[in-house]
């Protein structure tokens, strides 16, 4: 199988796991600089980054910023060793734009790729959750990317999970979910009452 974005062979699960262990992100959780104020930077719900109202068109710059984002309580910041700048995030700082499902049964793993090319394997450390809008009943699915930072799962990717999902009865309710790394994540209710 080939990666449509690069034309290269799709890596197997062991290669992805090795790459994830080797990836190094800045230790933003250990940095405690003074708060320097808010800047006019916003991440839209579709994952587009804006600076002063204009989209940031350079993906390498967005990827760099994405490595120093941190969430404290309900606020998002870009953090370096010397400054902490508040930014606006409309929903989640990342969007899961692709999912690959490896193996089946108890060994199944779901690997997500985000809009900034981070990869994450859903499981105990990276759960999937779905919030239901109480007014529209529309689902908003997410996967945890790293500490306190979630990715909104793009609609086509969510449909892929639904298609690959399995029915189970949990606490007397029939649900649809997807398994990954030994965990079962409910993505919707199949009972008429919802």
C-alpha positions in Angstrom: 0.0 0.0 0.0 1.3 3.5 -0.8 0.8 6.8 1.0 -1.2 9.0 -1.5 0.5 12.2 -0.1 4.1 11.0 -0.6 3.9 8.1 -3.0 6.0 6.1 -0.5 5.0 2.8 0.9 2.7 3.1 3.9 4.6 2.3 7.1 3.6 -0.7 9.1 2.4 -0.3 12.7 5.9 -1.2 14.2 7.5 1.6 12.1 4.9 4.1 13.3 5.4 3.1 16.9 9.2 3.4 16.6 8.8 6.9 15.0 6.4 8.0 17.8 8.9 6.9 20.4 11.7 8.8 18.6 9.8 12.0 18.1 10.9 14.8 20.4 8.7 17.8 21.2 9.8 20.8 23.2 9.2 20.4 27.0 6.5 23.1 27.1 5.0 21.6 30.3 8.2 22.3 32.1 8.6 25.8 30.9 7.1 28.5 33.2 7.9 31.9 31.7 5.9 35.0 32.6 2.7 35.6 30.7 3.3 38.2 28.0 -0.3 38.8 27.0 -2.5 37.7 24.2 -1.6 37.8 20.5 -4.0 38.0 17.6 -3.6 34.3 16.6 -6.5 31.9 16.2 -7.0 28.3 15.2 -10.3 27.8 13.4 -12.4 24.7 13.9 -11.2 23.4 10.5 -7.6 23.6 11.7 -6.6 26.7 9.8 -4.2 29.0 11.8 -4.8 32.8 11.5 -2.5 35.7 12.4 -4.1 39.1 12.6 -7.1 37.8 10.6 -5.1 36.3 7.7 -4.5 32.6 7.3 -0.9 31.4 7.9 -0.1 29.8 4.5 3.3 28.3 5.4 2.7 24.8 6.7 6.2 24.6 8.2 5.4 27.7 10.3 2.1 26.2 11.5 3.9 22.9 12.3 6.5 24.8 14.3 3.9 26.7 16.3 2.0 23.5 16.9 5.0 22.1 18.8 4.8 24.8 21.4 1.1 25.0 22.1 -0.1 24.3 25.6 -3.4 24.3 27.3 -3.7 25.5 30.9 -7.3 25.1 32.3 -9.5 26.4 29.4 -6.9 28.7 27.8 -4.4 28.0 25.0 -0.9 29.4 24.9 2.2 29.4 22.7 5.1 28.8 25.2 8.8 29.2 24.9 11.4 29.2 27.6 11.1 33.0 27.8 7.5 33.9 26.9 3.9 32.7 27.2 1.4 34.1 24.7 -2.3 33.6 24.8 -4.0 32.5 21.5 -7.7 31.7 20.6 -8.7 28.1 19.6 -12.3 27.8 18.3 -12.6 24.1 19.1 -9.5 21.9 19.2 -6.0 22.9 18.3 -5.6 19.9 15.8 -7.8 18.1 13.3 -7.4 14.4 12.6 -7.4 14.3 8.8 -6.6 10.7 8.3 -6.9 7.3 10.0 -5.4 3.9 9.2 -6.7 0.8 10.9 -4.1 -1.9 11.4 -4.9 -5.6 12.2 -8.3 -6.8 13.4 -9.7 -8.2 16.6 -7.9 -7.7 19.9 -4.7 -6.5 18.1 -6.5 -3.7 16.2 -4.9 -0.3 16.3 -6.3 3.0 14.8 -3.5 5.4 13.8 -4.5 9.1 13.2 -2.6 11.7 11.3 -3.3 15.4 12.2 -3.4 18.4 10.0 0.2 19.2 11.2 1.4 15.6 10.5 1.5 14.4 14.1 0.6 10.7 14.4 -1.2 9.2 17.3 -2.4 5.7 18.1 -5.7 5.6 19.8 -5.6 3.7 23.0 -5.3 4.1 26.8 -3.1 7.1 26.6 -4.8 8.6 23.6 -8.6 8.0 24.0 -11.3 8.8 21.5 -14.4 10.7 22.8 -17.5 12.0 21.2 -19.5 15.0 22.3 -23.1 15.3 21.2 -24.6 18.8 20.6 -27.7 18.9 22.8 -29.6 21.1 20.3 -28.7 19.5 16.9 -27.7 16.0 18.1 -24.6 16.3 15.9 -21.6 14.4 17.1 -18.2 16.0 17.5 -15.5 13.3 17.8 -12.0 13.9 19.2 -8.8 12.0 19.8 -6.2 13.0 22.4 -3.0 14.0 20.7 -0.9 14.9 23.7 -1.4 16.2 27.3 -4.6 18.2 27.3 -4.5 18.8 23.5 -7.2 17.1 21.4 -7.8 16.8 17.7 -11.2 17.1 16.2 -11.8 14.1 14.0 -12.7 15.3 10.5 -16.1 14.2 9.3 -14.8 11.8 6.5 -12.4 10.2 9.1 -15.3 9.8 11.6 -17.4 8.1 8.8 -14.5 5.8 8.2 -14.6 4.9 12.0 -18.3 4.3 11.8 -17.9 2.1 8.8 -15.2 0.1 10.6 -17.1 0.1 13.9 -18.6 -2.8 15.7 -21.8 -3.2 17.7 -21.6 -4.1 21.4 -24.0 -4.0 24.3 -22.7 -2.0 27.2 -24.7 -1.4 30.4 -27.8 -2.6 28.6 -27.4 -0.2 25.7 -26.5 -1.1 22.1 -23.6 1.1 21.0 -21.3 1.4 18.0 -17.6 1.7 18.7 -14.1 1.1 17.5 -11.3 -0.8 19.3 -7.7 0.2 19.4 -4.8 -0.9 21.5 -7.0 -3.1 23.7 -9.6 -0.3 24.4 -13.1 0.0 23.0 -14.3 3.5 22.3 -18.0 4.2 22.0 -18.7 6.5 19.0 -22.5 6.4 19.0 -25.6 4.8 20.4 -27.7 2.5 18.3 -30.7 2.5 20.7 -33.7 4.4 19.4 -33.6 6.6 22.5 -30.0 7.7 21.7 
